[in-house]
Amino acid sequence: MQFKRAAAHLALASVTTLSAGVALAAAPVAYVTSETAGVGVIDLDQMTLTKTFAVGDDGPRGLSLTDDGKRLLVANKKTADLSEIDTATGEVVRRAKIGQNPEFVRVYRGYAYVTYEPGESGGPPKGAEGPPGASGAPGGAAGKDDDDANSPPAEIAIVDLKTLRVIRSVKSGHETEGVEFSADGKELLVTNEGDDTVSVYHAGTGKPMRSIKLDHGSRPRGIKRSPNGKQYVVTLENTNKFVVLDARSLKPIKTVDTKMGPYGIAFDPSGKRLLVAAARGKTLQVFDATSYDHISDVPVGQRCWHFSFTPDGSKVLLACGRSNAVYVLDGSSYQTVKQIEGLPLPWGVVTYPRSSGSIE
């Protein structure tokens, strides 16, 4: 009898301890950059803005998280740098000088890849070593046939997250926007809206591998790899389309019409739907992820560039800059269920745990 009581007490204690652990587990969150207010933190269980990391007048835009969610990397327009924020405290712990107009950030395998316009302070230090396996400096810019040959091309800074130092700067096309990686992680792909190209580099060395020219004046912006890794989908902002590229040849295999100004693009967590943020059309569009047939349109706010699903896939958060709000949509019907205000000029959104989105 005493043995049974002891076992019962032990079982109860175990349940109590487990419950306490679950209660203490951090709620899933979303981080949203506001170009004038800092970085907002949204509790995804309550769908409320709980706090804002005040990072001064930095002008934060692109953002990405480390794998453990402990550090948030943010590209800052006004200070021309990359800031590393402790997500537990909201404090900026380190900064890396990048160059003029840093915009898009992707954290991948221990490095941050940051697009920027070249400036006097940009680029890696002399004699810097590249990522493991690097040999020699990367070659010239991709996308020679550009619309503004007199302006310097954009660059991609590769930042070692251990030291937060720029170890290599890769010359790209003009006005580099989206960043994506191949399924095997060996290739880095970027869109260059200024010269209508998609450029491919070796992800480890930054060495140019190939480039594809898209329709003149189309201005490619968002890029996303398909769930099976066999295709890339690229939004063409000025021609109101997206193009599907074969992942091996980079040859276009299909072009699909969209509403005006498509930018952010992502597949849903199931891989069955493709979402496109048509910013000038004030619409989030839904397509079949296999056939790319159009399914539905959802009216949203103004200048909605980037979005993310919640980790459980039940909601979509859409940063709508000129509406000064984050739109919350149902993850199945895609209908708007809420607007979260208090973040002027929201630019981008990522979540922890990580989930499907136009930036991740």
C-alpha positions in Angstrom: 0.0 0.0 0.0 2.8 2.4 0.9 4.5 1.5 -2.3 1.4 2.4 -4.3 1.0 5.7 -2.4 4.6 6.6 -3.1 4.2 5.7 -6.8 1.1 7.8 -7.0 2.8 10.8 -5.4 5.7 10.4 -7.8 3.4 10.3 -10.8 1.6 13.4 -9.5 4.9 15.2 -9.0 6.0 14.3 -12.5 2.7 15.6 -14.0 3.0 18.8 -11.9 6.6 19.3 -13.0 5.7 18.7 -16.7 2.8 21.1 -16.5 5.0 23.8 -14.9 7.5 23.3 -17.7 4.8 23.7 -20.3 3.5 26.8 -18.6 7.0 28.3 -18.5 7.6 27.5 -22.2 7.8 30.7 -24.2 4.7 31.5 -26.3 5.3 31.6 -30.1 6.1 35.1 -31.2 6.4 37.2 -34.4 9.0 39.9 -34.9 7.9 42.8 -37.2 10.3 45.6 -38.3 8.8 49.1 -38.2 10.8 51.6 -40.2 10.2 54.3 -37.6 9.4 52.6 -34.3 11.9 49.6 -34.0 11.0 45.9 -33.9 7.5 44.9 -32.6 7.0 41.6 -30.7 3.6 39.9 -31.3 2.4 37.2 -28.9 0.9 34.7 -31.4 -1.3 33.0 -28.8 -3.0 36.3 -28.0 -2.4 38.0 -31.3 -1.4 41.2 -29.6 1.6 43.5 -29.7 3.3 42.9 -26.4 6.3 45.1 -26.7 8.6 47.0 -29.1 12.4 46.8 -29.2 13.4 50.5 -29.4 16.4 50.5 -31.6 16.6 54.2 -32.1 16.2 55.8 -35.4 17.9 53.0 -37.3 15.2 52.5 -40.0 15.0 48.6 -39.6 13.8 46.7 -42.6 15.0 43.1 -43.4 15.2 40.7 -40.5 16.1 37.0 -39.8 16.5 34.8 -36.8 19.2 32.5 -35.6 18.2 28.8 -35.4 17.7 28.9 -31.7 15.7 32.1 -31.8 18.0 33.9 -29.3 19.3 36.5 -31.8 17.5 38.6 -34.3 19.5 40.1 -37.1 18.1 43.3 -38.6 19.2 45.4 -41.6 19.1 49.1 -40.8 18.8 51.7 -43.6 19.7 54.8 -41.7 22.7 53.4 -39.8 23.9 51.3 -42.8 24.5 48.3 -40.6 23.3 44.9 -39.4 22.3 44.8 -35.7 22.2 41.7 -33.5 19.4 41.9 -31.0 19.0 39.7 -27.9 15.4 38.5 -28.2 15.2 38.0 -24.4 16.1 41.6 -23.5 15.5 43.5 -26.7 19.0 45.0 -26.4 21.3 45.5 -29.4 24.4 43.5 -28.4 26.6 43.8 -31.6 26.6 45.7 -34.9 28.3 45.1 -38.2 28.9 47.9 -40.6 27.5 46.9 -44.0 27.2 49.8 -46.5 24.5 52.0 -47.9 20.9 50.9 -48.0 21.0 47.4 -46.5 17.7 45.7 -47.1 17.3 41.9 -47.2 18.7 39.5 -44.6 18.8 35.7 -44.6 20.5 33.7 -41.8 21.7 30.4 -43.2 24.2 27.8 -41.8 26.0 30.2 -39.5 26.1 33.2 -41.8 23.9 36.2 -42.5 23.6 37.2 -46.1 22.7 40.9 -46.4 21.9 42.8 -49.6 23.0 46.4 -49.8 24.0 49.3 -52.1 27.8 49.8 -52.2 29.2 52.6 -50.1 32.6 53.8 -48.9 32.1 51.9 -45.6 30.8 48.7 -47.2 32.7 45.5 -47.9 34.8 43.1 -45.9 38.1 44.0 -44.2 41.3 43.5 -46.2 42.6 40.0 -46.1 39.4 38.6 -44.6 38.8 34.9 -45.0 35.7 33.5 -46.5 33.4 30.8 -45.2 34.8 27.3 -44.8 35.9 26.0 -48.2 36.4 29.5 -49.7 39.3 30.0 -52.1 40.1 33.3 -53.6 37.9 36.4 -54.0 34.6 36.2 -55.9 34.5 37.3 -59.4 32.7 40.2 -61.1 29.1 41.3 -61.0 26.3 39.3 -62.5 23.9 41.0 -64.8 26.1 43.0 -67.2 23.2 44.0 -69.4 21.6 46.4 -67.0 19.5 49.5 -67.3 21.8 51.8 -65.4 25.3 50.7 -66.3 26.8 53.9 -64.8 25.6 53.2 -61.3 27.5 50.7 -59.1 25.9 47.3 -58.7 24.5 46.1 -55.5 26.4 43.7 -53.2 25.8 40.9 -50.8 27.6 41.0 -47.5 28.4 37.6 -46.0 28.6 38.0 -42.2 30.0 35.4 -39.9 27.6 35.1 -37.0 30.3 34.0 -34.5 32.2 37.3 -34.9 29.5 39.4 -36.6 32.1 40.5 -39.1 31.7 40.9 -42.8 34.1 38.3 -44.2 33.2 38.6 -47.9 31.2 41.0 -50.1 29.9 39.7 -53.4 29.1 42.0 -56.3 25.7 41.3 -57.6 23.3 42.9 -60.1 21.6 46.2 -59.7 19.1 46.7 -56.8 19.4 43.2 -55.4 16.2 42.2 -53.6 15.2 38.6 -52.8 17.5 35.9 -51.4 17.0 32.2 -51.6 19.1 29.0 -51.4 19.1 25.8 -53.4 17.7 22.6 -51.9 21.2 21.2 -51.2 22.3 24.6 -49.7 25.2 24.9 -52.2 23.8 27.7 -54.3 22.7 31.3 -53.4 20.2 32.9 -55.6 19.3 36.6 -55.7 16.9 38.7 -57.7 18.1 42.0 -59.2 15.3 44.3 -60.0 17.4 47.0 -61.5 18.7 44.9 -64.4 16.0 42.2 -64.5 18.2 39.2 -63.6 18.4 36.3 -61.3 22.0 35.6 -60.3 23.4 32.4 -58.8 26.5 32.1 -56.6 28.3 29.4 -54.7 27.0 29.8 -51.2 30.3 29.0 -49.6 32.7 31.1 -51.6 30.5 33.7 -53.2 31.8 32.8 -56.6 29.4 33.7 -59.5 28.0 30.6 -61.2 25.4 31.8 -63.7 22.8 34.4 -64.4 19.5 34.5 -66.2 18.0 37.5 -67.9 14.2 38.0 -67.4 11.9 40.2 -69.4 13.1 43.8 -69.8 11.6 46.1 -67.2 10.0 43.3 -65.3 11.8 44.1 -62.0 12.1 40.7 -60.2 11.8 41.0 -56.5 10.6 38.0 -54.4 12.0 34.5 -54.9 11.1 31.2 -53.3 12.2 27.6 -53.8 9.3 25.1 -54.3 8.8 22.5 -51.6 10.2 19.7 -53.8 13.3 21.8 -54.7 12.8 21.4 -58.4 11.6 25.0 -59.2 12.0 28.6 -58.2 9.1 31.1 -58.3 10.0 34.8 -58.9 7.7 37.7 -58.7 7.9 40.4 -61.4 6.7 43.6 -59.9 6.4 45.8 -63.0 4.8 43.3 -65.4 2.4 41.9 -62.7 3.4 38.3 -63.1 5.4 35.6 -61.5 7.7 33.2 -63.4 8.4 29.6 -62.6 12.0 28.6 -63.2 13.4 25.1 -63.6 15.9 24.7 -60.7 18.5 23.0 -62.8 18.5 25.0 -66.0 16.9 28.2 -64.7 14.8 28.3 -67.8 11.3 29.7 -67.5 8.7 27.0 -67.6 5.6 29.0 -66.8 4.5 32.6 -66.4 1.4 33.5 -64.4 -0.6 36.7 -64.2 -1.0 38.4 -60.9 -2.6 41.6 -59.5 -0.5 44.7 -59.5 2.9 44.9 -57.9 3.7 41.4 -56.7 6.5 41.1 -54.2 6.5 38.8 -51.2 5.9 35.1 -52.1 5.8 31.8 -50.1 4.4 28.3 -50.1 2.1 27.4 -47.3 3.3 24.9 -44.6 1.5 22.0 -46.4 3.2 22.8 -49.7 -0.2 22.8 -51.5 -0.7 26.6 -51.9 1.4 29.4 -53.1 0.7 32.9 -51.7 1.7 36.1 -53.5 1.5 39.6 -51.9 0.4 41.9 -54.8 1.3 45.1 -53.0 0.0 47.7 -55.4 -3.2 45.7 -56.0 -3.8 45.6 -52.2 -4.4 41.8 -52.5 -3.0 38.6 -51.2 -3.4 36.0 -53.9 -3.6 32.2 -53.5 -2.5 29.8 -56.2 -2.2 26.0 -56.5 1.4 25.1 -55.7 1.6 22.4 -58.3 -0.4 23.7 -61.3 0.0 27.4 -60.3 -3.7 27.9 -61.1 -5.3 30.9 -59.5 -7.6 30.0 -56.5 -8.6 33.2 -54.8 -7.9 36.8 -54.0 -8.0 38.4 -50.5 -8.3 42.2 -50.2 -5.7 43.6 -47.7 -4.0 46.9 -46.8 -1.6 49.2 -48.5 2.0 48.3 -49.3 1.8 44.8 -48.0 5.2 43.4 -49.0 6.1 40.5 -46.6 4.1 37.9 -44.7 4.5 34.8 -42.6 2.4 31.9 -41.4 2.3 31.2 -37.7 4.2 28.1 -36.6 1.0 26.1 -36.3 -0.2 27.3 -39.7 -3.5 28.6 -38.4 -2.9 32.2 -39.3 -1.0 34.5 -41.7 0.6 37.7 -40.6 1.0 40.4 -43.3 3.0 43.5 -42.8 1.2 46.4 -44.5 3.5 49.4 -44.5 1.2 52.2 -45.7 -1.7 50.9 -43.6 0.5 51.1 -40.5 -0.8 47.7 -39.4 -0.2 43.9 -39.4 -3.1 42.1 -41.0 -4.0 38.7 -39.4 -5.6 36.2 -41.8 -7.1 32.8 -41.2 -4.6 30.2 -42.5 -7.3 28.2 -44.3 -9.8 30.7 -45.6 -7.3 33.5 -45.9 -9.9 36.0 -44.7 -8.8 38.9 -42.5 -9.7 38.3 -38.9 -7.8 41.1 -37.2 -5.5 44.1 -37.6 -2.7 44.7 -35.1 -1.8 48.4 -34.9 0.9 50.3 -33.1 3.7 49.6 -35.7 4.1 52.5 -38.2 5.4 51.5 -41.5 5.9 47.7 -40.9 8.3 46.2 -43.4 8.8 42.5 -42.7 7.8 39.7 -40.4 9.4 36.5 -39.1 8.3 34.1 -36.4 9.8 31.8 -33.8 9.5 28.9 -34.0 10.2 29.4 -37.7 7.4 29.0 -40.2 6.7 29.4 -43.9 6.9 33.0 -45.1 8.2 35.4 -47.7 11.4 36.1 -45.8 12.3 32.7 -44.3 
